[in-house]
Amino acid sequence: MRVTALPESLQTHLQRCLKIASLDSKSAALKPIYGYVQISTLGSMVTLRVHDPFVHFETRLLADTSTEDGDVEVECDRFYQVMKTRVEGQPVHLWTEGEFLFVKQGEFRAQIPTLKLEAFPKFEFSGKSDFEFDYEPSMLSATNRCGSVIEDDRGDAQFKGLLFDLTEEKTLRIAGFSQALLHVARFATQETGGFRASFAQKALPLLESLSSGLPMRLSFDKEGQRFVLTSSEFSLSVRCIEDTYPEGYVSFLGLHKMSDAVYPVTKLDKSGQIVEEIPRKFLKFRRQDFLASLGSAACVLSKEDNAIQLSVKQKLQSGQYLVELSGFNRLTKAKAQEKILSESNLDSSFSIGLHYGKVRECLKLFDADVFVMYVHTASDPVVLVEEGHKEFVSLSVPLRIS
């Protein structure tokens, strides 16, 4: 292999690879090859490949010049650290000789040991596909937002990975659940999939690093239980993991009318069918004003305190409602209150406990200036929706205020 390429381009692609390739103590003991990147050249195309037990990933870039095809495997982080020190805009020369990859730029020289004894596995990203569709930038954005709530892949985590649900006719739902905050996105599709599967949590940081402006294609192989995401710049294969999401979460959470921007509280029979729908009331806020007021109320909270009390008690002559946000420190008994105006259709006083950190985390993901909070009772989940963005909703689990 003998090739030249711009260091800043290599850096960008290696940063993606590092989301998967790691040589931490756990992976090193399991299989050291998981921390390596394979560099392959064919003509003017340079391909970087990494993998672990769940994910295969390759990303492609154009070489500045290429005089000899070949491939080599080196530690991903070590190669990235070398590229970080290089001057941008000046190509680096890469070639293999003996058991080393050599790097040259101007007067700089480096040699990196190559992988010995083990061989990188061959992997084909194309192949059998049971379902395939264009993966639009809005879907990638929703995937990243829903994935932000997924907890670390621990054995005792209740919900595993990120759910892709195509059981509903011509509908894709992407769902990310945790104990206190849920995100669900809905998109119309041209075909009916008839399946659902969970996307491995390990691949979610990598998805965040991919450009949302590129045309992408998502396919699913039921027999192989894997998702494949492809574009002109990269290919990503993710093995599915155990699906631990509840079967009837759409009905239970009242999201069956999500496309109409209606989010009722539902009552289900023993078979999981909806027997009653109770409309939620709404509170409408300016997002930045609410975040500022939320922060003011939380200024006295300790690390052990999570609850903020939201109380609606008074309707003003203007038709707006005066909403009070209160924070209380259980250890020191310190208390802080802030007030904010809201539009609402409430017909009685209302109070609910909100998880300060989770609500703040959720609202920081929103882009719209205004958001709507749909509520019913103090024990029902709060539905949070950006105004004008009904394809994405969040549900905050209420807290008990004592």
Residue, then its C-alpha position, 0 to 999 in steps of 0.5 A: m500500500r502506498v497512498t497520500a491523503l489529507p490529514e483532516s479528512l483522515q481525522t474526520h473518518l477516524q473519529r467515526c471509527l473510534k466510536i466502535a474501535s476501542l482497546d479498553s480493558k474489557s475489549a482487549a481481554l475479549k478480542p484485541i482486534y476490536g481496537y484496530v482499523q483496517i486501511s484499504t486502498l483500491g485506486s483512488m478510494v481509501t476505505l477504513r473498516v472497524h468492527d466489534p461483536f455488534v457493529h461492522f462499519e466502513t467509511r470511505l474517502l478519496a486519496d490525494t494520490s495512490t500508486e499501490d493498492g493494499d491493506v493494513e491494520v493498525e491500532c485505531d486510536r494510535f493512528y488517530q493520535v498521529m493524524k491529530t498532530r499533522v498540518e491541515g492542507q498538506p497531504v500525508h504519505l502512507w506506505t507499508e514496509g515490513e511490520f510497520l505503517f509509515v507516515k511522512q509529512g514534510e520533515f515529520r516521520a512516524q512508524i506504527p506497528t501493524l496487526k500480527l497473527e490475526a486477520f480482519p474478517k471479511f464482511e459484505f454489507s450488501g445482500k439479502s434484505d426483507f425491507e428497505f427504504d430511504y433513510e431521510p435526514s429527519m429520520l436520522s435526527a429522530t434516531n439521534r434524539c430518541g437514542s439520547v435517552i438510552e442508558d448505558d448497555r448494562g445487564d440490569a437496564q430495563f430497556k435495551g437499545l433503540l426500538f425500530d417498530l414497523t408493525e403498524e401499516k406503512t408506519l415507522r416508529i423509533a422509540g427510546f425509553s428510560q425510567a423517567l423519559l421516553h422519546v417516540a418519533r413517527f414517520a410514514t413509509q411506502e411499504t409495510g414492514g410487519f416487524r420490530a427490532s432493537f438497534a444495539q446501543k453501541a452504535l448510537p454514538l456512531l450514528e450521531s457523528l454521521s452527516s444528516g445531509l447525505p442520501m441514505r438507505l436503511s435495510f433490514d434482514k430478518e433472518g440475519q437480524r441486522f440493520v444496514l445503513t448505507s450511503s456513498e460515504f459509509s456502510l454500517s451494519v448493526r446486529c439486533i439485540e433483545d427487544t425488551y420494549p412493551e408490545g402495546y406501548v403505542s396504545f398504553l401511551g395514547l400514541h395511536k393518534m399521534s399523526d393527528a396531534v392527539y394524545p389521549v389518556t387510554k384505558l385498556d382491557k385485559s387483551g390490551q385493546i383501548v376501551e376508553e380515551i380521555p382527552r388531555k389538557f394542554l399548557k403552552f409555553r415559550r421554550q426559552d422562558f420555561l427553561a429559564s424559569l425551570g433553572s431558577a426553581a432548581c437553583v436550591l436543589s441538591k444532587e439528590d433532589n430531582a423534583i420540581q413542582l409545577s402548579v397552575k392556580q390562577k387564570l388572568q383577565s388576559g386569558q393566560y394562566l399564571v404557572e408557578l414552578s417550585g424547587f425544594n431541597r429536602l436536606t436544607k429545607a431551602k426553597a425557590q419559586e418562579k412564575i411564568l405565563s402560559e396558554s391553557n385550556l385547563d378548567s381547574s387548578f392543577s399540580i404535578g411533579l416534574h423531573y428537573g434534569k429529564v425535562r430540561e434534557c428533553l427541552k434542550l433537544f427541541d428547536a421550536d420557540v414554543f412547546v406544548m405540555y399535555v397533562h391529565t392527572a398528577s400520576d399520568p405521564v406528561v406529553l411534551v411536543e414541539e409546536g409544529h413538530k407532531e412527528f416527535v413526542s416525548l413523555s416525562v414520567p411524573l414524580r411524587i412531591s412529598 
